[in-house]
Each structure stands twice: as C-alpha cells, then as structure tokens.
Amino acid sequence: MKAWQEYAAEAFGTFVLVGIGCGVVLGAGGDPFAAAFGFGFAWLAALYTVGRISGGHFNPVLSLAAFLDRAISAKDLVIYWAVQFVGAIGALGIFAWLFSAKATAGAANGFGNLSSFKAFSVEAILTLILTAAFLSALRSQAHTKYLGMGFSLFAVTLFGYGVTTAGMNPARTLAPAIFSGEWAGAWVYFVGPIVGAIAGWVLYRVIVRGDTNFVDDLGEIKDSIA
C-alpha cells in the first residue's frame, strides 16, 4: 500500500463522514436520532469504502490515539491531520456553495446554557468511549469490526447530541466554524476530545491490553518523535 493512498483515503473518508453527518444535521433540524444515524452510518460507509487502506480514522483525535498506540508514525499523524481537515473543510465548502456560508451555522457545535467546563467534560467522556472502542477494533481481524466502530459513534452521538451536539472531532468542529463564523466555545471541541482520546488510550491499554507500564510506552513514543 502506497503512502499517498492512505492519505487520500483519510481525506475522502473524512469528507464522507463530515459531509453526510453535517448534511443530515442541517436537513433534520437538530434531531438527535437523525444526527446519530447520520454520523454513525456515514462512518460505516466510509469505513467499508476505504477503512482497510488507512485504518479509517477520519478524526484527528483518533489518529492521535492510534499514534500513541504506535499504529501510525509521527509523520503519518501530521499528514493524517492535514488531510482530515482538508476533507472536512471541503465537505462544508460544498454546503456553503450550494446554500450559503451562513447556512452552515446549523451544523456548528454548541452547548447551549451548559457551562464550558461541563461541556468540556462531556466531550472528553464521549471521546474517551469512542477512542476505546476504536482502538479495540483497529487491530482486530474480524470482518465485523467496522460495524462496532460505526455503532459506537451512533451510540455516543445519540447520547451526547442533546448536550454538546457530540463534537468529538476537531475536523468536524473546524469546518462549519470557518464558513459560518460561529467560534463561540470552540476550544471545548478541540481540547475536550484531545483529553478524551488520551484518556481513552490509557483505558484501552490498561483494561484491554493489560499494560500498566507506561514508562516503556512513553519512551517509545518519544523515540518515534525524535
């Protein structure tokens, strides 16, 4: 498999995930079930299309977790991030072209009257759950692993959409913010998922892999960056 194929797969997969997911949100007027169905099944469609090529992250924080687990290199992490943001921005760019830049505000993340800290905590917890499920499936050889990943996104989105609109993906957050100009509380949707992804990786290593020696892990991560 050539490196450019992996990067193209991540760009396309993120385009599908963010485009279909946000498109459903825009069309359904904020219905939680519709949003969960849209994002969950969009990830499923993208996974079955190109997941075998790149791993099917389509989310910068899941790529971060994969890097921490040494599934991808530091170089791949940086390029995955770049192409994921390009894919997400491209998807929302089409909506802005079809309708208007202002219309994309309907797909922007928000947490209403909830405090920023509580919203941050919800985003971190949702991402923790999603990350643990993702890492458990990532190295699996089962042909049903993509179903587990898609339905895990469906479940956490169904729960979290009415609270924080269940961001869990900085690329999904950035794209509508760029076109709509809605940046209020955006830090919640960047910092919360990063913290959640790191915590999800720790939980996965301890519970699923039975690894409690993080000194070796951190040393290997440091060496991979050097």
Secondary structure, 3 states (H helix, E strand, C coil): CCHHHHHHHHHHHHHHHHHHHHHHHHHHCCCHHHHHHHHHHHHHHHHHHHHHHHCCCCCHHHHHHHHHCCCCCHHHHHHHHHHHHHHHHHHHHHHHHHCCCHHHHHHCCCCCCCCHHHHHHHHHHHHHHHHHHHHHHHCCCCCCHHHHHHHHHHHHHHHHHHHHCCCCCHHHHHHHHHHHCCCCCHHHHHHHHHHHHHHHHHHHHHHHCCCCCHHHHHHHHHHHHC
